[in-house]
Amino acid sequence: MPYKYDLDAKDYRIIDALQENCWSSSKEIAAAVGLSISATAQRIRALRETENLLSAHAVVDPASMGVQLEALFLIQLDKHDQSTVEEFMNEVLNLPEVVSIFLVTGRYDIVANVVGTSMDHLKALAFEQFTSRPFITRIETSIVYNSLHARVLKPLEKVG
């Protein structure tokens, strides 16, 4: 993994600009952060090469992709060995209906954020891809009525 260097205020402003609109040109970002175009382009390249910037994504209207419902699958496991959990999480993350998956503490072990075209679609997904696995002992589904997303990650103050 490449070395991640300490970011300064200009780097954070560049990252903010890219998170707001990853299609912004180096010229537009340079004007916003008060650097030359070449210095800005060089910093963006360095942020990518050091993996401080991991990727860029388009935010798409879910309905245009056929999504009619969003839900959370709250999953309990009977086995907690690391390889089983990691393999399961990686497998289901590759399903087109799975938006994200979390290993969590508390009553449930895994929370999967899923989408579907109908209640029947979500039911089939739960039975065919989740509860059919022998190590899953319980799955509870919560339908998402509405969600808000903080798509921009802000720097946190260093602790300690």
Salt bridges, closest charged atoms under 4 A:
ASP8 OD1 - ARG43 NH1 2.82
ASP11 OD1 - ARG43 NH1 3.03
ASP16 OD1 - LYS154 NZ 3.36
GLU91 OE1 - ARG133 NH1 2.61
GLU97 OE2 - HIS121 NE2 2.87
ASP109 OD1 - HIS80 NE2 3.05
GLU140 OE1 - ARG138 NH2 2.79
